[in-house]
Amino acid sequence: MNLSDACINCNLMIRCLKGADCQRIREFGLSEGTVVRKISESHNNIICAACSVKVVVSKNLCEQIIVDD
């Protein structure tokens, strides 16, 4: 399941970052094994919390973040 498809308020572990655009996510400190919480979702963006920081990520990029619940 990708982060875009995950339920809101779920704690999820990043299993895989796939795609060239994921380098930017790694620069934020989000990598395989990081636990994230999907807080909310709007038309084009998703707000997540990880490592005590909230991050806004586009839905297109969230589709490249594979998570486990």
Order of alpha helices (4+ residues) and beta strands (2+ residues): beta-alpha-beta-beta-beta-alpha-beta
